[in-house]
Amino acid sequence: MSTLAPLRLLREPWNASEGNQSNATAGASSPWCQGLNIPNELFLMLGLVSLVENLLVVAAILKNRNLHSPTYYFICCLAVSDMLVSVSNLVETLFMLLMEHGVLVIHASIVRHMDNVIDMLICSSIVSSLSFLGVIAVDRYITIFYALRYHSIMTLQRAVVTMASVWLASTVSSTIFITYYRNNAILLCLIGFFLFMLVLMLVLYIHMFTLARHHLCSISSQQKQPTIYRSSSLKGAITLTILLGVFFICWGPFFFHLILIVTCPTNPFCTCFFSYFNLFLILIICNSVVDPLIYVFRSQELRRTLREVVLCSW
């Protein structure tokens, strides 16, 4: 097996003595603690699917002038963030396959440098993806609650500043993370950032759903059609569940992994959990595949433009 490994610095806990790690490994030798052997071909396939999907989204937004608005610019940035996950995964997987089959021979020092670059790309994509998910939630919140003032609040200049700030913060934070990854404070900051984004989106979407439910209730009471109210409320609840559920399912295990690294690096249960790290990476890549379906393909205008792009009718 190649020494090249995604986020190898998070795969194993570092904040435990060698003896404690040996004891934990010995105490966690049951079959289910051996982890999953996920083939590199699966990483490659998911990376290609995600890359194609997000490239189509970016191309559609650039092609259609009707989509040149802050909302779609944020969606475009989210697609670029997901593309970083795909590209880093594809590059790494290709190198691993070539090295495993003896086609490519690289010096160990070069492999370590490649690891650092790939880890930085993945970390930057994680921070930027989470950030733009939050930005999109805030943008939707402003659209609903400040509809008449939206264009004066979310100007193009402010949107550009927001996007530039997110990319700059992602680059700086990923560099700091790769440099000082052995410091628990860095991991705690990353965990705190994830929890903050999760709570932010949860609060905003619940507030938006509550407003929509209130409006539907008013319309239903005036028209005396409770069936419409119940069906619309159910649709809104299902949409909210999908949005938050996919986000939590795809990102939750990875960040729970980080929490266990900080809190119980030598516990047998934690050691078992660490062995499934590749599965957590698969879930993150799956999120990059699902993001366009949730945040983009619900737009009729974008769907139409995507069909034109796919059919090459530029």
C-alpha positions in Angstrom: 0.0 0.0 0.0 1.3 3.5 -0.8 2.2 5.9 1.9 0.1 8.5 0.3 -3.1 8.9 2.4 -5.8 11.4 2.6 -5.6 13.6 5.7 -3.2 11.0 7.2 -2.7 13.5 10.1 -6.3 12.9 11.3 -6.4 9.1 10.6 -4.6 8.2 13.9 -4.6 10.1 17.2 -1.3 11.7 18.0 -2.0 12.9 21.6 -1.4 9.5 23.3 1.7 7.7 24.4 3.0 4.8 22.4 2.2 2.4 25.2 -1.4 3.6 25.6 -1.9 3.3 21.8 -0.6 -0.3 21.9 -3.0 -1.2 24.7 -5.9 0.5 22.9 -5.1 -1.4 19.7 -4.8 -4.7 21.6 -8.1 -4.1 23.3 -9.9 -3.3 20.1 -9.1 -6.3 18.0 -12.6 -7.5 17.4 -13.6 -8.0 13.7 -15.8 -5.0 13.5 -12.9 -2.8 14.6 -10.9 -3.7 11.5 -12.6 -1.0 9.5 -13.7 -1.1 5.9 -11.5 -1.9 2.9 -12.8 0.7 0.5 -11.3 0.3 -3.0 -9.6 3.2 -4.6 -11.8 2.8 -7.6 -14.8 3.9 -5.5 -13.0 7.1 -4.5 -12.1 7.6 -8.2 -15.7 7.1 -9.4 -17.3 9.3 -6.8 -14.7 12.0 -7.4 -15.4 12.0 -11.2 -19.2 12.1 -10.7 -18.8 15.1 -8.3 -16.4 16.9 -10.6 -18.7 16.6 -13.6 -21.8 17.6 -11.7 -20.2 20.7 -10.2 -18.5 21.7 -13.4 -21.9 21.6 -15.1 -23.3 23.8 -12.4 -20.5 26.4 -12.7 -20.8 26.3 -16.5 -24.6 26.9 -16.4 -24.3 29.8 -14.0 -21.6 31.4 -16.1 -23.6 30.9 -19.3 -27.0 32.3 -18.2 -27.0 36.0 -17.5 -30.2 35.6 -15.6 -28.2 33.6 -13.0 -25.7 36.4 -12.5 -26.9 37.3 -9.0 -25.4 37.0 -5.5 -27.5 33.9 -4.7 -26.2 32.0 -7.7 -22.6 33.3 -7.2 -22.7 31.7 -3.7 -24.0 28.5 -5.2 -21.2 28.7 -7.8 -18.6 29.1 -5.0 -20.1 26.1 -3.2 -19.7 24.1 -6.4 -16.1 25.2 -6.7 -15.5 24.1 -3.1 -16.9 20.7 -3.8 -14.7 20.6 -6.9 -11.7 21.0 -4.7 -12.7 17.9 -2.8 -13.2 16.1 -6.1 -9.9 17.2 -7.6 -7.8 16.5 -4.5 -9.5 13.1 -4.2 -8.9 12.3 -7.9 -5.3 13.3 -7.9 -4.5 11.4 -4.8 -6.4 8.2 -5.9 -4.7 8.3 -9.3 -1.2 8.5 -7.7 -2.1 5.7 -5.3 -3.2 3.4 -8.1 -0.2 4.2 -10.2 2.2 3.6 -7.2 0.4 0.4 -6.2 0.8 -1.0 -9.7 4.4 0.0 -10.0 3.7 2.4 -12.8 4.9 5.4 -10.9 7.9 5.5 -8.5 8.2 8.6 -6.4 10.7 9.5 -3.7 9.4 9.4 -0.1 10.1 13.1 0.4 8.1 14.0 -2.7 5.2 11.9 -1.4 5.2 13.8 1.9 5.1 17.1 0.1 2.2 15.8 -2.0 0.4 14.7 1.1 0.8 18.2 2.6 -0.6 19.9 -0.6 -3.5 17.4 -0.8 -4.3 17.8 2.9 -4.3 21.6 2.5 -6.7 21.4 -0.5 -9.0 19.1 1.4 -8.9 21.2 4.5 -9.5 24.4 2.5 -12.5 22.8 0.7 -14.0 21.6 4.0 -13.8 25.1 5.5 -15.0 26.8 2.3 -17.9 24.3 1.8 -19.1 24.8 5.4 -18.8 28.5 5.0 -20.8 28.8 1.8 -23.5 26.4 3.1 -23.9 29.0 5.9 -23.8 31.9 3.5 -26.5 30.4 1.3 -28.7 29.8 4.4 -28.2 33.5 5.4 -28.9 34.6 1.8 -32.2 32.7 1.8 -33.1 34.1 5.2 -32.6 37.6 3.9 -34.6 36.8 0.7 -37.6 35.7 2.8 -37.6 38.1 5.7 -36.3 41.2 3.9 -37.6 40.6 0.4 -38.2 44.3 -0.4 -34.7 45.3 0.8 -32.8 42.3 -0.4 -31.1 44.1 -3.3 -30.0 46.9 -1.1 -28.7 44.6 1.6 -27.1 41.9 -0.6 -25.4 44.1 -3.2 -23.0 42.7 -5.7 -20.1 44.4 -4.0 -21.0 42.8 -0.6 -21.4 39.5 -2.3 -17.9 39.8 -3.8 -16.4 40.8 -0.4 -18.1 37.9 1.2 -16.8 35.4 -1.3 -13.3 36.8 -1.2 -13.3 36.7 2.6 -14.4 33.1 2.7 -11.7 32.0 0.3 -9.0 33.9 2.1 -10.1 32.6 5.5 -10.2 29.0 4.1 -6.7 29.3 2.7 -5.2 30.8 5.8 -7.0 28.4 8.2 -6.0 25.3 6.1 -2.4 26.5 6.2 -2.5 27.0 9.9 -4.2 23.6 10.4 -1.6 21.7 8.4 1.2 23.4 10.2 -0.1 23.0 13.8 -2.3 20.0 13.4 -0.8 18.4 16.6 -2.3 21.2 18.7 -5.7 20.2 20.1 -6.7 23.8 20.1 -6.7 23.8 16.3 -9.0 20.7 16.2 -11.3 22.3 18.7 -11.6 25.4 16.5 -12.5 23.2 13.5 -15.0 21.3 15.6 -16.5 24.5 17.0 -16.8 25.9 13.5 -18.7 22.9 12.3 -21.1 23.1 15.3 -21.6 26.8 14.8 -22.5 26.3 11.1 -24.8 23.4 12.0 -26.7 25.5 14.7 -26.8 28.5 12.4 -28.4 26.6 9.5 -30.8 24.8 11.9 -32.0 28.1 13.5 -32.3 29.9 10.1 -34.2 27.1 8.4 -36.5 26.5 11.3 -37.3 30.2 11.4 -37.9 30.3 7.7 -40.1 27.2 7.9 -42.1 28.7 10.8 -42.7 31.8 8.8 -43.8 29.8 5.8 -46.1 27.7 8.0 -47.6 30.8 9.5 -48.3 32.3 6.1 -49.8 29.0 4.9 -52.0 28.8 8.0 -53.3 32.3 7.3 -54.1 31.5 3.7 -55.7 28.2 4.7 -57.9 29.8 7.3 -59.1 32.5 4.9 -59.8 30.1 2.1 -61.0 27.3 4.5 -58.8 24.8 2.8 -56.9 22.9 5.5 -55.8 20.2 3.1 -53.7 22.7 1.2 -52.1 23.9 4.4 -51.3 20.4 5.6 -49.8 19.3 2.3 -47.7 22.4 2.0 -46.5 22.2 5.6 -45.5 18.6 5.1 -43.6 19.5 1.9 -41.7 22.2 3.8 -40.9 19.8 6.7 -39.6 17.2 4.3 -37.4 19.7 2.5 -36.0 21.0 5.8 -35.3 17.4 6.9 -33.5 16.6 3.7 -31.3 19.7 3.9 -30.2 19.3 7.5 -30.2 15.5 7.4 -27.9 15.2 4.4 -25.6 17.8 5.9 -25.4 16.1 9.3 -25.1 12.6 7.9 -22.3 13.5 5.5 -20.2 15.7 7.8 -21.2 14.4 11.3 -19.0 11.2 11.4 -15.9 13.1 10.3 -16.2 15.7 13.0 -17.2 13.1 15.6 -13.9 11.5 14.6 -12.1 14.7 15.4 -13.9 15.0 18.8 -12.8 11.5 19.7 -9.2 12.3 18.8 -9.3 15.1 21.3 -11.3 13.4 24.1 -10.4 9.7 24.0 -7.5 8.8 21.8 -6.7 5.5 23.6 -10.2 4.2 24.4 -11.0 0.9 22.6 -14.3 2.2 21.3 -12.6 5.3 19.9 -9.9 3.2 18.3 -12.6 1.1 16.5 -14.2 4.3 15.3 -10.8 5.6 14.0 -10.6 2.5 11.7 -13.6 3.7 9.7 -11.9 7.0 8.6 -12.1 6.1 4.9 -15.8 5.7 5.2 -16.1 9.2 6.6 -14.2 10.6 3.6 -16.5 8.7 1.3 -19.5 10.5 3.0 -17.8 13.9 2.5 -17.3 13.1 -1.2 -21.0 12.0 -1.4 -22.0 15.4 0.0 -20.2 17.0 -2.9 -22.2 14.8 -5.2 -25.5 15.6 -3.5 -25.0 19.3 -3.0 -25.8 20.2 -6.6 -29.0 18.2 -6.4 -30.3 19.9 -3.3 -29.1 23.5 -3.7 -29.1 23.9 -7.5 -31.4 21.5 -9.4 -34.5 22.9 -7.5 -34.1 26.0 -9.8 -36.1 25.7 -13.0 -34.0 28.3 -14.7 -30.8 26.5 -13.8 -32.3 23.1 -14.9 -33.1 24.6 -18.3 -29.6 26.0 -18.6 -28.0 22.7 -17.6 -29.9 20.9 -20.3 -28.6 23.4 -22.8 -25.0 22.9 -21.5 -25.3 19.1 -21.6 -26.7 19.3 -25.2 -23.9 21.7 -26.2 -26.4 24.3 -27.4 -24.2 27.3 -26.4 
